[in-house]
Amino acid sequence: MSSEKAVGAPIDPPPVLARIQSQLGPIATRQSVLEHGHPVEQDGAEVKLSQGRKWALLVIFSLALFVDVVGSSAFFVFTGVVAPDLDIVFEQQSWVITSYTVTFSSSLLLWGRVSDLYSPSPVFKYNMFSLAALSLLLSFLPDKYSFFVFRALCGISAAALVPSAFRLIVAIFEPHELGRAFTLYGMSGALGNVLGLELAGVFSLIPGQGQMAAWRWFFRGVAVVVFPVALVCLKLVPTPKGAANESGAKWKRLDMLGAMSMLSAIILLVLSLNFGATFGFRTASFLVPFILAFPLLVFFFVWESRQPPGFALLPSSTWRIPNFSTLIIFALLPLGWWSVNFVPLVEIFRDVHGESNIMAATRMLPEGIAAAAVCVVMGTWTSASARPRWPVVGAMVSCIVAYVLWIKSSTQVGADYWRFIFPGMIIGSAGMQVVLTGVNVAVMTAVPPSQAGVAGATLQSAYQVGAAVALSIQAGLMTVHEGGVENFANVQASWYFELGWTVCWLIVFLVFYRPARNAKGVAADPELVVV
């Protein structure tokens, strides 16, 4: 009997389970997890709470993810406003966004390990306060250097909220509720991606200069929203035990060497891609960090493979869960797919056609609405995320069709918007949300609760790295012809690449993804998964 569960396996035990157990003996379900290398039986949720409190907590976790995403997406609009206010030259403008995203993506795994080993509760609660305080400080900073430093610190605090929320969701919800919980949690990220632009557009309507500038009021608004929620967290968020509570070697089990090597590798990789997009892919600013990132990645995986059970940041047993590796690699696609259409379309509406920030953001709303609608449907129809193979395949086809429509557009506004851009947004964003939700639910319902933080962090790291890679490739393709984004042939070149990239990932998924297989002797019941 295997001690691991296939990724994408159904999460609702069937009524016939008791009958088959009586015939075959004990069967490990979603609650059979590995602690220190040994199976430990759990009865449902780790922390028993009332239904009202559980779903209230999910709202808080979702709000935290929404704020995380808005903190990045809003600055697709605000970068052009922040730069002149803080005397940021053109070559450094990408750092308005990168200073946040590079620390966010690189510190996810470390926070995931801390959440798993100790307790996710203080990680979540105190970083909510930290994010509120740092956002308020950011609104008053007078120069670009302090702005970049505190944006980076914001990225670290925001990153802590993701794996700790994953760990808390696994701890408080029953196994049969996890699919719906993770679907609704993912919806907040999809909404944040689009509504971040809309919120930035609304704040841009505020007149004022200096300390009264619109972008400063945005940070103050974040602080006003987050601080009261952080106070509520002190009362509502429970404190599940961490895996290290019974161990005296807590510091050693944190695996700081593994954490630092992966953190450094991700920082170098993301920095190299951003430097390449800004200064060119033949410059030392790209080549040096890019080359240095790969020995660190190799060292990380070799180091992790030699750690004893319970002491590895990312245990090798995790990678042996069927489909886990496939889906983590597949996670490089979704955020990049959105970013590559999102960024040039906003710039086309605003810079090429002269529309206001809020009008450009409004044109992008169909993507967020379509994604949110999918989350509502999948939250009700949980079998779609429990068995993701064919829903994901169909969704990927719709994502490919979306790029075909966008490539065929000519003006992107007027009748052309409604003929090509709008329908592409609806079917494409809806399809990619199916992919994102399917991957989230499949991964997070398969890993042991004691590894939920690190698993969630690994998943989010893959999303972030995928977006960085996609945007850097697009930036390079924007120089194929003269004129940058104003020459639509450059945008088409980047979209052709993303179209081919999506087709490749569809083929990879079809070839390497394996639907959950039932153990011998119970294969006649397709609802039963023996782990």
SELOSE-782211 format. One line per field, with one value per residue (C-alpha): residue number from 1; residue in one letter; x, y, z. Coordinates in Angstrom, 1 decimal, decimal comma. Example, Ala and Ser with C-alpha at 12.3 -4.5 7.8 and 13.67 -1.06 7.14 Angstrom:
2
seq = [1_2]
type = [A_S]
xx = [12,3_13,7]
yy = [-4,5_-1,1]
zz = [7,8_7,1]
//
This chain:
531
seq = [1_2_3_4_5_6_7_8_9_10_11_12_13_14_15_16_17_18_19_20_21_22_23_24_25_26_27_28_29_30_31_32_33_34_35_36_37_38_39_40_41_42_43_44_45_46_47_48_49_50_51_52_53_54_55_56_57_58_59_60_61_62_63_64_65_66_67_68_69_70_71_72_73_74_75_76_77_78_79_80_81_82_83_84_85_86_87_88_89_90_91_92_93_94_95_96_97_98_99_100_101_102_103_104_105_106_107_108_109_110_111_112_113_114_115_116_117_118_119_120_121_122_123_124_125_126_127_128_129_130_131_132_133_134_135_136_137_138_139_140_141_142_143_144_145_146_147_148_149_150_151_152_153_154_155_156_157_158_159_160_161_162_163_164_165_166_167_168_169_170_171_172_173_174_175_176_177_178_179_180_181_182_183_184_185_186_187_188_189_190_191_192_193_194_195_196_197_198_199_200_201_202_203_204_205_206_207_208_209_210_211_212_213_214_215_216_217_218_219_220_221_222_223_224_225_226_227_228_229_230_231_232_233_234_235_236_237_238_239_240_241_242_243_244_245_246_247_248_249_250_251_252_253_254_255_256_257_258_259_260_261_262_263_264_265_266_267_268_269_270_271_272_273_274_275_276_277_278_279_280_281_282_283_284_285_286_287_288_289_290_291_292_293_294_295_296_297_298_299_300_301_302_303_304_305_306_307_308_309_310_311_312_313_314_315_316_317_318_319_320_321_322_323_324_325_326_327_328_329_330_331_332_333_334_335_336_337_338_339_340_341_342_343_344_345_346_347_348_349_350_351_352_353_354_355_356_357_358_359_360_361_362_363_364_365_366_367_368_369_370_371_372_373_374_375_376_377_378_379_380_381_382_383_384_385_386_387_388_389_390_391_392_393_394_395_396_397_398_399_400_401_402_403_404_405_406_407_408_409_410_411_412_413_414_415_416_417_418_419_420_421_422_423_424_425_426_427_428_429_430_431_432_433_434_435_436_437_438_439_440_441_442_443_444_445_446_447_448_449_450_451_452_453_454_455_456_457_458_459_460_461_462_463_464_465_466_467_468_469_470_471_472_473_474_475_476_477_478_479_480_481_482_483_484_485_486_487_488_489_490_491_492_493_494_495_496_497_498_499_500_501_502_503_504_505_506_507_508_509_510_511_512_513_514_515_516_517_518_519_520_521_522_523_524_525_526_527_528_529_530_531]
type = [M_S_S_E_K_A_V_G_A_P_I_D_P_P_P_V_L_A_R_I_Q_S_Q_L_G_P_I_A_T_R_Q_S_V_L_E_H_G_H_P_V_E_Q_D_G_A_E_V_K_L_S_Q_G_R_K_W_A_L_L_V_I_F_S_L_A_L_F_V_D_V_V_G_S_S_A_F_F_V_F_T_G_V_V_A_P_D_L_D_I_V_F_E_Q_Q_S_W_V_I_T_S_Y_T_V_T_F_S_S_S_L_L_L_W_G_R_V_S_D_L_Y_S_P_S_P_V_F_K_Y_N_M_F_S_L_A_A_L_S_L_L_L_S_F_L_P_D_K_Y_S_F_F_V_F_R_A_L_C_G_I_S_A_A_A_L_V_P_S_A_F_R_L_I_V_A_I_F_E_P_H_E_L_G_R_A_F_T_L_Y_G_M_S_G_A_L_G_N_V_L_G_L_E_L_A_G_V_F_S_L_I_P_G_Q_G_Q_M_A_A_W_R_W_F_F_R_G_V_A_V_V_V_F_P_V_A_L_V_C_L_K_L_V_P_T_P_K_G_A_A_N_E_S_G_A_K_W_K_R_L_D_M_L_G_A_M_S_M_L_S_A_I_I_L_L_V_L_S_L_N_F_G_A_T_F_G_F_R_T_A_S_F_L_V_P_F_I_L_A_F_P_L_L_V_F_F_F_V_W_E_S_R_Q_P_P_G_F_A_L_L_P_S_S_T_W_R_I_P_N_F_S_T_L_I_I_F_A_L_L_P_L_G_W_W_S_V_N_F_V_P_L_V_E_I_F_R_D_V_H_G_E_S_N_I_M_A_A_T_R_M_L_P_E_G_I_A_A_A_A_V_C_V_V_M_G_T_W_T_S_A_S_A_R_P_R_W_P_V_V_G_A_M_V_S_C_I_V_A_Y_V_L_W_I_K_S_S_T_Q_V_G_A_D_Y_W_R_F_I_F_P_G_M_I_I_G_S_A_G_M_Q_V_V_L_T_G_V_N_V_A_V_M_T_A_V_P_P_S_Q_A_G_V_A_G_A_T_L_Q_S_A_Y_Q_V_G_A_A_V_A_L_S_I_Q_A_G_L_M_T_V_H_E_G_G_V_E_N_F_A_N_V_Q_A_S_W_Y_F_E_L_G_W_T_V_C_W_L_I_V_F_L_V_F_Y_R_P_A_R_N_A_K_G_V_A_A_D_P_E_L_V_V_V]
xx = [0,0_1,5_1,9_1,3_-1,7_-1,9_-2,2_-5,6_-7,3_-10,9_-11,1_-14,6_-14,6_-17,4_-20,1_-18,7_-15,4_-16,4_-17,5_-14,2_-12,2_-13,9_-12,8_-9,2_-8,2_-7,2_-7,0_-5,2_-7,2_-6,5_-5,9_-3,0_0,1_3,8_5,4_9,1_8,9_6,2_2,4_0,2_-3,6_-5,6_-9,4_-10,6_-9,5_-6,6_-8,4_-12,2_-14,0_-17,6_-18,6_-19,1_-15,7_-14,0_-15,6_-14,9_-11,2_-11,3_-12,5_-9,5_-7,0_-8,5_-8,3_-4,6_-4,0_-6,0_-3,8_-0,7_-1,7_-3,0_0,3_1,9_-0,7_-1,6_1,9_1,4_-0,6_1,3_4,9_4,6_3,4_5,9_9,0_8,9_7,8_10,9_13,3_13,5_15,2_13,7_16,2_15,3_11,5_11,1_12,3_9,1_7,5_10,6_11,7_8,4_8,1_11,8_11,6_8,0_8,9_12,3_11,1_8,0_9,8_11,4_8,1_6,5_9,0_8,6_4,8_5,1_7,7_6,5_2,9_1,4_-0,7_2,0_3,5_0,2_-0,9_2,3_3,0_-0,4_0,6_4,0_2,4_0,1_3,0_5,3_2,5_2,0_5,7_5,9_3,3_5,7_9,1_10,8_13,4_13,7_16,3_14,2_11,2_12,9_14,1_10,7_9,0_11,3_10,4_6,7_7,4_8,8_5,8_3,4_5,1_4,6_0,9_0,6_2,1_0,8_-2,7_-2,3_-1,3_-4,1_-6,7_-5,5_-5,7_-9,2_-11,2_-12,4_-10,9_-14,2_-14,2_-10,7_-11,6_-14,2_-12,0_-8,9_-11,1_-12,6_-9,2_-7,8_-10,6_-9,3_-6,0_-7,7_-9,8_-6,8_-4,9_-7,6_-9,1_-5,6_-5,6_-9,1_-8,2_-5,1_-7,2_-9,7_-6,8_-5,3_-8,4_-7,2_-5,6_-2,4_1,4_4,2_2,8_-0,7_0,1_-2,4_0,0_0,7_-3,0_-3,1_-0,5_-2,4_-5,6_-3,9_-2,8_-6,3_-7,8_-5,1_-4,6_-8,2_-8,1_-4,8_-6,5_-9,3_-6,8_-5,5_-8,8_-10,0_-6,9_-6,3_-2,9_-2,3_0,8_3,9_5,8_8,7_6,8_7,9_11,5_14,4_16,3_14,0_16,8_18,3_15,0_14,5_17,2_18,6_21,3_18,6_16,4_19,2_20,4_16,9_16,2_19,5_18,8_15,4_16,6_19,4_17,1_14,4_17,0_18,8_15,6_14,6_18,2_18,0_14,7_16,1_19,7_19,8_20,3_23,9_25,1_26,9_24,0_22,0_24,6_26,3_23,3_21,6_24,6_25,1_21,5_21,8_24,7_22,7_19,6_21,6_23,1_19,7_18,3_21,4_21,4_17,8_18,2_20,7_18,7_17,2_13,3_11,9_15,0_14,6_13,0_11,4_11,5_12,4_9,3_7,1_8,4_7,5_3,8_2,3_1,8_3,3_6,4_4,3_1,9_4,6_6,3_3,0_2,5_5,1_2,4_-0,7_0,5_2,8_-0,1_-2,1_0,9_1,9_-1,6_-2,2_0,8_0,8_-3,0_-3,0_-0,1_-1,9_-5,2_-3,4_-0,3_-1,2_-4,8_-4,5_-7,2_-7,2_-5,9_-9,4_-10,7_-7,8_-8,4_-12,1_-11,4_-9,5_-12,3_-13,7_-10,7_-11,3_-15,0_-14,6_-12,0_-14,2_-17,2_-15,2_-14,2_-17,9_-18,8_-15,9_-16,6_-20,0_-18,9_-15,9_-15,5_-14,0_-11,0_-10,9_-10,5_-8,6_-7,3_-10,0_-11,2_-7,6_-7,2_-10,4_-9,4_-6,0_-7,6_-9,7_-6,5_-4,9_-8,0_-7,8_-4,3_-5,3_-8,1_-5,8_-3,2_-5,8_-6,9_-5,8_-6,7_-7,7_-10,4_-13,8_-15,4_-12,1_-12,2_-15,6_-14,8_-11,4_-10,2_-13,4_-14,2_-10,6_-10,6_-13,7_-12,8_-9,1_-9,2_-12,0_-9,9_-6,7_-8,6_-9,7_-6,1_-5,0_-7,7_-7,2_-3,5_-4,0_-6,6_-4,8_-1,5_-2,8_-5,3_-2,6_0,3_0,3_-0,9_2,5_3,9_1,1_3,1_6,1_3,9_1,9_5,1_6,6_3,5_3,5_7,2_6,6_3,8_6,0_9,1_6,9_5,5_9,1_10,3_7,3_7,6_11,3_10,9_8,1_10,3_13,0_10,5_9,2_12,4_12,1_10,7_11,1_8,5_8,1_4,5_3,3_4,3_1,7_3,9_6,1_3,1_2,1_5,6_5,4_1,8_2,9_5,6_3,1_0,7_3,4_4,4_0,8_0,6_3,8_2,5_-0,7_1,3_3,4_0,3_-1,3_1,9_3,0_-0,1_-1,5_-5,0_-5,2_-5,1_-6,7_-4,9_-5,1_-8,2_-10,3_-10,0_-13,6_-14,7_-13,3_-14,2_-11,8_-8,1_-5,8_-2,7]
yy = [0,0_3,3_6,1_8,8_10,1_10,9_14,6_15,3_12,4_12,8_14,3_13,0_9,5_7,4_5,7_2,3_3,1_1,4_-1,8_-2,0_-1,3_-4,1_-6,4_-5,2_-3,8_-0,2_2,1_5,4_8,4_12,1_12,2_9,7_11,8_11,5_12,9_12,4_9,7_7,7_7,5_9,3_9,0_12,2_12,5_15,3_18,8_19,4_22,3_21,9_25,2_26,3_26,6_30,4_30,9_28,7_30,7_34,0_33,0_32,1_35,6_37,0_34,7_35,6_39,3_38,9_37,3_40,0_42,7_40,8_40,7_44,3_45,4_44,3_44,8_48,3_49,5_48,7_51,9_53,8_53,2_56,1_58,4_57,2_57,6_61,4_61,9_60,1_61,0_57,4_57,3_55,2_52,3_51,9_52,1_48,4_48,3_50,0_46,5_44,3_45,5_43,9_40,8_39,6_39,4_38,1_35,2_34,4_34,2_32,0_28,7_29,9_31,2_27,9_26,0_28,2_27,8_24,0_23,6_26,1_27,4_29,3_31,5_33,9_34,0_35,2_37,5_39,4_39,8_41,3_44,0_44,3_44,8_47,5_49,4_49,1_50,3_53,3_54,1_53,8_56,5_59,1_58,1_61,0_59,3_56,3_54,4_54,2_53,4_50,4_49,1_49,3_47,9_44,9_44,5_44,7_41,8_39,7_40,4_39,7_36,5_35,2_35,5_33,0_29,7_30,4_30,8_27,5_25,8_27,3_26,4_22,8_22,8_24,2_22,7_19,1_17,1_17,2_21,1_21,7_21,8_24,5_26,5_26,6_27,4_30,5_31,4_31,4_33,6_36,5_36,3_36,5_39,5_41,2_40,9_42,9_45,1_46,2_48,2_49,4_50,6_52,3_54,1_55,2_56,5_58,3_60,5_62,1_65,4_66,4_66,4_65,6_64,0_64,2_62,2_59,5_56,6_57,7_57,5_54,0_52,8_54,6_52,9_49,5_50,3_51,4_48,1_45,7_47,1_46,4_43,0_42,2_43,1_40,7_38,0_38,2_36,9_34,6_32,9_29,6_28,2_24,7_22,9_22,9_19,7_20,9_21,3_17,8_18,2_19,8_20,4_23,1_25,3_22,3_21,2_24,7_23,8_27,3_26,2_24,8_27,8_30,3_28,4_28,4_32,0_33,1_31,1_32,6_36,1_35,7_34,2_36,9_39,7_38,4_38,2_41,8_43,0_41,3_42,9_46,3_46,3_43,4_39,7_39,9_42,1_41,0_42,3_39,4_36,7_36,8_36,3_34,0_31,7_31,8_30,8_27,3_25,9_27,0_25,2_22,0_22,4_22,8_19,6_17,6_18,9_18,2_14,6_13,9_15,3_12,7_12,6_15,6_17,8_18,8_22,0_20,2_16,4_14,2_12,1_15,1_14,9_11,2_12,0_11,1_14,2_16,6_17,3_17,6_20,1_22,2_22,5_23,2_26,0_28,0_28,8_30,5_33,9_34,3_33,7_36,5_38,9_38,7_39,9_42,1_44,4_45,3_45,7_48,2_50,1_50,1_51,4_54,1_55,1_54,4_55,4_58,0_56,6_57,4_54,9_54,1_53,5_51,2_49,3_49,0_47,5_44,7_43,9_41,1_39,0_39,3_38,8_35,7_34,2_35,0_33,4_30,2_30,1_30,3_27,5_25,3_26,1_24,5_21,8_20,5_17,3_19,5_20,4_16,9_15,3_18,0_16,2_16,9_20,2_21,5_20,2_21,9_25,1_25,1_25,0_28,0_29,8_29,1_30,4_33,6_34,4_33,6_36,2_38,8_38,3_38,9_42,2_45,5_48,5_46,9_49,5_50,3_47,5_45,6_45,4_43,8_41,5_40,2_41,5_41,1_37,5_36,5_37,9_36,0_32,5_32,9_34,1_31,7_28,8_29,8_30,2_26,5_25,6_27,6_26,3_22,7_22,9_24,6_22,1_19,0_19,9_21,1_18,3_15,7_16,7_15,9_18,7_18,9_20,0_22,3_25,4_24,4_22,8_26,1_28,1_25,9_26,3_30,1_30,3_28,4_30,9_33,9_32,6_31,7_35,2_36,7_34,4_35,3_39,0_39,0_37,1_39,5_42,5_41,1_40,5_44,1_45,2_43,0_46,1_49,8_51,5_49,2_48,7_51,3_49,0_46,2_43,8_43,6_42,7_40,1_38,6_38,2_36,8_34,3_33,1_32,8_30,9_28,4_28,2_27,4_24,7_23,1_23,0_21,4_18,7_18,3_18,0_15,4_13,3_13,4_13,9_10,6_10,4_8,9_5,1_3,0_0,3_-3,3_-5,0_-1,8_-0,5_-1,5_1,5_4,6_6,9_5,2_6,2_4,2_6,1]
zz = [0,0_-1,1_1,4_-1,1_-2,9_-6,5_-7,4_-8,8_-6,9_-5,8_-2,3_-1,3_0,2_-1,3_0,7_-0,1_1,7_5,0_3,2_1,3_4,4_6,2_3,4_2,8_6,1_7,0_4,0_4,3_3,1_2,8_6,6_6,5_6,5_7,0_10,1_10,5_7,9_9,6_8,8_11,3_11,2_11,4_11,8_9,5_10,1_12,4_14,1_14,7_14,2_13,5_9,9_10,3_11,7_9,1_6,2_7,9_8,1_4,4_3,6_5,6_3,8_0,5_1,3_2,2_-1,2_-2,9_-1,3_-2,3_-5,9_-6,0_-4,6_-7,8_-10,5_-9,5_-10,4_-14,0_-13,8_-11,1_-12,4_-14,8_-11,9_-9,3_-11,5_-12,0_-8,3_-7,1_-9,9_-11,2_-14,6_-17,4_-17,0_-13,4_-13,7_-13,8_-10,2_-9,0_-9,7_-9,5_-6,0_-4,7_-6,9_-6,5_-2,7_-2,8_-5,1_-3,5_0,2_-0,4_0,3_3,5_4,9_3,9_5,9_8,9_8,7_8,5_11,3_13,9_13,4_10,5_12,9_14,1_10,6_9,2_11,9_12,5_8,8_8,3_10,8_9,1_5,7_7,0_8,7_5,7_3,3_5,5_5,6_1,9_1,4_3,0_1,5_-0,3_-2,5_-4,8_-2,7_0,5_-1,7_-3,3_0,1_1,7_-1,4_-1,1_2,6_1,6_-0,8_2,1_4,4_1,5_0,7_4,3_3,9_1,1_2,5_6,0_4,5_2,6_5,8_7,8_5,2_5,2_9,1_9,5_6,7_6,4_3,5_1,5_1,9_0,6_-3,1_-2,6_-0,2_-2,5_-5,4_-3,7_-2,3_-5,8_-7,0_-4,9_-6,7_-10,1_-9,0_-7,6_-10,9_-12,7_-10,0_-9,0_-12,3_-11,7_-8,1_-9,4_-12,0_-9,3_-7,1_-10,1_-10,1_-6,8_-7,6_-5,8_-5,9_-3,5_-0,3_-1,7_-4,9_-5,9_-5,5_-1,9_-1,1_-2,6_0,0_2,8_1,6_1,8_5,4_6,4_5,1_6,3_9,9_11,2_9,6_11,3_14,6_13,9_13,1_16,6_17,8_15,0_13,6_15,4_16,2_14,8_15,9_13,7_13,0_15,0_18,3_19,4_18,1_19,9_16,7_15,3_13,9_12,1_10,7_9,3_6,7_6,4_3,9_1,6_2,1_1,4_-1,7_-3,2_-2,2_-3,8_-7,0_-7,4_-6,8_-9,3_-11,9_-11,6_-11,5_-14,6_-16,5_-15,5_-16,3_-19,6_-20,5_-19,5_-20,7_-23,2_-23,0_-24,2_-21,3_-18,2_-16,1_-17,5_-18,1_-14,7_-12,4_-14,9_-15,0_-11,2_-10,6_-12,0_-9,9_-6,8_-8,1_-8,7_-5,2_-3,7_-5,1_-4,3_-0,8_-0,3_-1,5_1,2_4,1_6,6_6,8_8,4_7,9_4,2_3,1_0,2_0,9_-2,0_-1,1_-2,1_-5,7_-5,8_-5,3_-8,7_-10,9_-8,3_-10,4_-13,6_-12,1_-10,4_-13,8_-15,4_-12,9_-14,9_-17,4_-15,9_-14,6_-17,6_-19,9_-18,2_-17,9_-21,6_-22,7_-19,8_-20,0_-23,7_-23,8_-21,0_-22,6_-26,0_-24,5_-22,4_-24,3_-28,0_-27,9_-25,2_-22,9_-19,2_-16,6_-15,4_-18,9_-19,8_-16,6_-17,3_-20,7_-18,9_-16,5_-18,7_-17,8_-14,1_-14,3_-16,4_-14,0_-11,0_-12,7_-13,3_-9,6_-8,6_-10,9_-9,8_-6,2_-6,7_-9,2_-7,3_-9,3_-12,1_-10,0_-8,3_-11,7_-13,7_-16,8_-19,3_-17,9_-18,1_-21,7_-22,8_-21,0_-22,6_-26,0_-25,2_-24,0_-27,4_-29,3_-27,3_-28,5_-32,1_-31,7_-30,2_-32,9_-35,6_-34,1_-35,8_-33,8_-30,4_-29,8_-31,3_-33,2_-33,2_-29,4_-29,4_-32,3_-31,1_-27,8_-25,7_-26,7_-26,3_-22,8_-21,8_-23,2_-22,5_-18,9_-18,0_-19,5_-17,7_-14,4_-14,8_-15,3_-12,2_-10,0_-11,2_-10,4_-7,0_-5,8_-7,2_-5,5_-2,2_-1,6_-2,3_0,0_3,7_6,0_7,6_4,2_3,0_3,6_1,6_-1,1_-1,4_-1,5_-4,2_-6,3_-5,9_-6,7_-9,9_-10,8_-10,1_-11,9_-14,9_-15,0_-14,8_-17,7_-19,9_-19,4_-20,0_-23,3_-24,3_-23,5_-25,8_-28,6_-28,3_-29,9_-33,1_-35,0_-34,3_-32,1_-29,2_-28,1_-30,6_-33,4_-33,1_-35,0_-31,9_-29,7_-32,2_-32,2_-28,4_-28,6_-31,3_-28,8_-26,0_-28,3_-29,2_-25,5_-24,5_-27,2_-25,9_-22,3_-23,5_-25,1_-22,0_-19,9_-22,2_-22,2_-18,6_-16,5_-15,2_-13,9_-10,4_-10,4_-7,7_-5,9_-6,9_-5,6_-5,5_-9,0_-9,7_-7,7_-9,5_-6,6_-4,2_-4,0_-1,8_-0,7]
//
